[in-house]
Each structure stands twice: as C-alpha cells, then as structure tokens.
Amino acid sequence: MIIWLTVCSFLSGALMFSYWLGLAGRKNLKTVGDGNPGALNLWKASGYKLGIAGVLLDFLKGYIPLFLIIEGGYGEGYALIPLALAPILGHAFSPFLRGKGGKAIAVTFGVWSALTTFEGALAYAVLLALLAAASRLHARTNTTSSRADGLQVVSGMLLLSVYLVARAFSPAILWVWFGNFVILLYTHRNELTALLKERQGG
C-alpha cells in the first residue's frame, strides 16, 4: 500500500499544471525567462491571474495527496518519508516533461502544509521573507535577482532545519526536510553555480 500511495503521490506532483496553463494561453514556458515550467514563469508569461492559478494548483498537488494519506492513517513513522517526498520529486522530475520538471517551490509549501498542519510552511515563508528583505539591503544582489532568489530558497530551507529541531519534530520529518533540501539544491543548481562564479570573479 505504501508503494502504491508513493507512486500516486509522485504522479500527482508530476502534473505540470503551470506548463499546461501556459500552453493553453499559447505560451511555451520553456522559452520564458530561465525556461522553468513553473508558476513564476507562467506569471511572467501570462499575467498574475494564470500565475496565481498555477501557484495554487502546484500547492494543492503537494498538499491534497499527503493530507489524505495522513488522515487515512498511512503516513506513520518512517513510511512518511517517501510519501512526503514523492510529490516534490514528481514536480522536479516530471515524466510528462521527460524528466525535466520545475523548481518545486510551490509543491514544497503544499507538502509542508500537510505534513505540519501549515506550521512548517509558515515558518519557511517567514524565513524567505526575512531573507528577501535582507537581500534588498545588499545592492549587489539586486543585479542578479534570479540568482539571489535561488540562494534565498535554498538558504531558507537550510534555516528551516533549525526551527524543526527547536520544535522537536520527529526524526521522520527531519529526514523529509533533508530530502527536500537536496532536491531544492538540485533544482536551483544553475543559479547557485552562477552566483558562486560571480562572487569568485568579484
């Protein structure tokens, strides 16, 4: 049952709603901005209305399956780890886009909302807001916003671990955090590499 639920959660995460909404509006998100088939590029290409729809759908495809699994009593102990990571992996490596998915930010919020009854997602949102505010005070990051954004996403997830440990969340949830952190490192690898090269060059 756990294997079957994990597969279903993966497929839920793999549904590339933002990309398909873009195509419906005659916009190929792979040709917009950095080519990410996610909600941010949908917002840039088709406006805030479709952008908000993309964010909401990407959030729900992480939230709904995990919420139902937990409510059904299947997400107990370490079995929670693959069930929680599956939607994020599905989005990042969507088989509907030949393994090339999005950066998995909105679906991450969905998963943590279901996993911690919104507590972890809210803490992550606050951390990202604080990092964004700090970034604006640093003139240099303003010239490389997409790279700085990638750094903020990864740094915020890293700092979330401190919150989770302080709140004494279970080891299983800490393992979910670790897997999520690794996935975000991968999906933002280009921004982080470019930012590192920029800093070294400066």
C-alpha positions as MATLAB code, in Angstrom:
seq = 'MIIWLTVCSFLSGALMFSYWLGLAGRKNLKTVGDGNPGALNLWKASGYKLGIAGVLLDFLKGYIPLFLIIEGGYGEGYALIPLALAPILGHAFSPFLRGKGGKAIAVTFGVWSALTTFEGALAYAVLLALLAAASRLHARTNTTSSRADGLQVVSGMLLLSVYLVARAFSPAILWVWFGNFVILLYTHRNELTALLKERQGG';
ca = [
       0.000    0.000    0.000;
       2.818    2.428    0.860;
       4.451    1.792   -2.513;
       1.171    2.348   -4.325;
       0.474    5.568   -2.414;
       4.002    6.795   -3.088;
       3.549    6.237   -6.821;
       0.214    8.056   -6.769;
       1.768   10.971   -4.862;
       4.647   11.108   -7.325;
       2.240   11.252  -10.259;
       0.238   13.964   -8.528;
       3.376   16.058   -8.171;
       4.318   15.322  -11.777;
       1.202   17.052  -13.127;
       2.680   20.200  -14.672;
      -0.312   22.495  -14.321;
       1.598   25.738  -14.856;
       3.198   24.463  -18.045;
      -0.136   23.268  -19.407;
      -1.861   26.520  -18.470;
       0.873   28.324  -20.369;
       0.272   26.201  -23.452;
      -3.456   26.884  -23.163;
      -2.583   30.577  -23.300;
      -0.248   29.952  -26.261;
       2.886   30.433  -24.193;
       5.647   27.844  -24.016;
       7.204   28.346  -20.600;
      10.383   26.651  -21.719;
      11.093   29.770  -23.789;
      10.287   32.234  -20.985;
      12.883   33.513  -18.521;
      15.085   30.654  -17.392;
      12.869   28.053  -19.077;
      11.419   26.780  -15.810;
       7.961   25.237  -16.464;
       6.616   26.507  -13.156;
       4.238   29.095  -11.782;
       6.722   32.004  -11.705;
       7.374   31.786  -15.420;
       3.642   31.356  -16.016;
       3.106   34.604  -14.093;
       5.733   36.357  -16.228;
       4.352   34.994  -19.489;
       0.595   35.196  -18.959;
      -0.037   37.591  -16.083;
      -0.977   37.327  -12.436;
      -4.334   35.583  -12.905;
      -2.905   32.478  -14.512;
       0.161   32.833  -12.304;
      -1.919   32.613   -9.148;
      -3.829   29.643  -10.605;
      -0.504   27.921  -11.292;
       0.790   28.543   -7.761;
      -2.451   27.262   -6.228;
      -2.551   24.105   -8.346;
       1.124   23.358   -7.703;
       0.499   23.850   -3.980;
      -2.550   21.584   -3.966;
      -0.875   18.741   -5.826;
       1.551   18.510   -2.904;
      -0.976   19.201   -0.171;
      -4.020   17.106   -1.108;
      -2.449   13.652   -1.552;
      -0.333   13.918    1.600;
      -3.236   15.313    3.631;
      -5.456   12.410    2.557;
      -2.721    9.873    3.266;
      -2.108   11.236    6.770;
      -5.829   11.437    7.510;
      -6.147    7.841    6.337;
      -3.549    6.735    8.857;
      -0.953    5.614    6.306;
       1.643    8.316    6.944;
       3.006    6.984   10.208;
       6.644    6.662   11.250;
       9.326    6.431    8.603;
       6.773    5.476    5.946;
       6.035    9.194    5.863;
       9.387    9.953    4.217;
       8.765    8.570    0.690;
       5.116    9.662    0.816;
       6.063   13.269    1.573;
       8.970   13.493   -0.860;
       7.120   11.852   -3.755;
       5.129   14.947   -4.906;
       8.251   17.126   -4.754;
      10.246   14.590   -6.766;
       7.367   14.271   -9.221;
       7.397   18.002   -9.885;
      11.184   18.217  -10.138;
      11.464   15.185  -12.455;
       8.107   15.070  -14.194;
       7.714   12.135  -16.605;
       5.209   14.294  -18.501;
       8.131   16.551  -19.451;
      10.621   13.733  -19.987;
      12.098   14.089  -16.524;
      12.619   17.840  -16.734;
      10.346   19.480  -14.222;
      10.209   22.694  -12.234;
      11.992   24.054   -9.178;
       9.464   22.578   -6.750;
       8.842   25.611   -4.542;
       5.024   25.750   -4.508;
       4.707   21.973   -4.158;
       7.190   22.138   -1.275;
       4.855   24.541    0.522;
       1.973   22.167   -0.132;
       3.822   19.209    1.330;
       4.934   21.073    4.465;
       1.438   22.432    4.970;
       0.038   18.899    5.059;
       2.996   17.489    6.969;
       2.953   20.004    9.836;
      -0.593   21.417    9.682;
       0.797   24.551    7.972;
       3.338   25.279   10.737;
       6.443   24.330    8.766;
       5.203   26.074    5.630;
       4.510   29.275    7.555;
       7.959   29.158    9.182;
       9.559   28.670    5.753;
       7.554   31.583    4.315;
       8.696   33.853    7.156;
      12.310   32.823    6.630;
      12.077   33.544    2.900;
      10.531   36.942    3.601;
      13.339   37.823    6.015;
      15.994   36.675    3.544;
      14.347   38.661    0.751;
      14.317   41.781    2.921;
      17.990   41.289    3.777;
      18.783   40.779    0.103;
      17.232   44.119   -0.845;
      19.573   45.840    1.574;
      22.527   44.386   -0.299;
      22.937   46.365   -3.514;
      24.891   43.663   -5.279;
      22.112   41.066   -5.176;
      19.722   43.431   -6.899;
      21.609   42.953  -10.159;
      21.276   39.170  -10.034;
      17.745   38.719   -8.732;
      17.148   35.221  -10.140;
      20.434   34.005   -8.666;
      19.699   35.680   -5.345;
      16.224   34.133   -5.342;
      17.742   30.684   -5.751;
      20.087   31.324   -2.856;
      17.189   32.501   -0.696;
      15.100   29.408   -1.446;
      17.919   27.054   -0.505;
      19.111   29.115    2.469;
      15.552   29.364    3.785;
      15.172   25.598    3.641;
      18.509   25.184    5.411;
      17.381   27.517    8.203;
      14.081   25.678    8.454;
      16.003   22.739    9.895;
      16.881   24.863   12.939;
      13.209   25.589   13.506;
      12.225   21.945   13.106;
      14.870   20.771   15.569;
      13.950   23.504   18.060;
      10.304   22.447   17.850;
      11.318   18.809   18.404;
       9.718   17.420   15.251;
      10.075   13.676   14.711;
      13.154   12.116   13.042;
      10.971   11.106   10.069;
      10.050   14.744    9.408;
      13.710   15.740    9.705;
      14.528   13.151    7.040;
      11.800   14.651    4.846;
      13.459   18.025    5.367;
      16.832   16.603    4.321;
      15.403   15.085    1.144;
      13.574   18.312    0.313;
      16.759   20.310    0.879;
      18.724   18.089   -1.500;
      16.015   18.395   -4.171;
      15.983   22.196   -3.900;
      19.773   22.246   -4.131;
      19.485   20.315   -7.378;
      16.650   22.333   -8.912;
      18.482   25.596   -8.124;
      21.947   24.359   -9.030;
      22.300   26.689  -12.036;
      21.525   29.814  -10.009;
      23.804   28.766   -7.168;
      26.668   27.901   -9.516;
      26.313   31.195  -11.399;
      26.192   33.154   -8.150;
      29.288   31.376   -6.849;
      31.185   32.146  -10.052;
      30.055   35.769   -9.860;
      31.255   36.107   -6.287;
      34.594   34.478   -7.128;
      35.007   36.759  -10.121;
      34.239   39.810   -7.987;
];
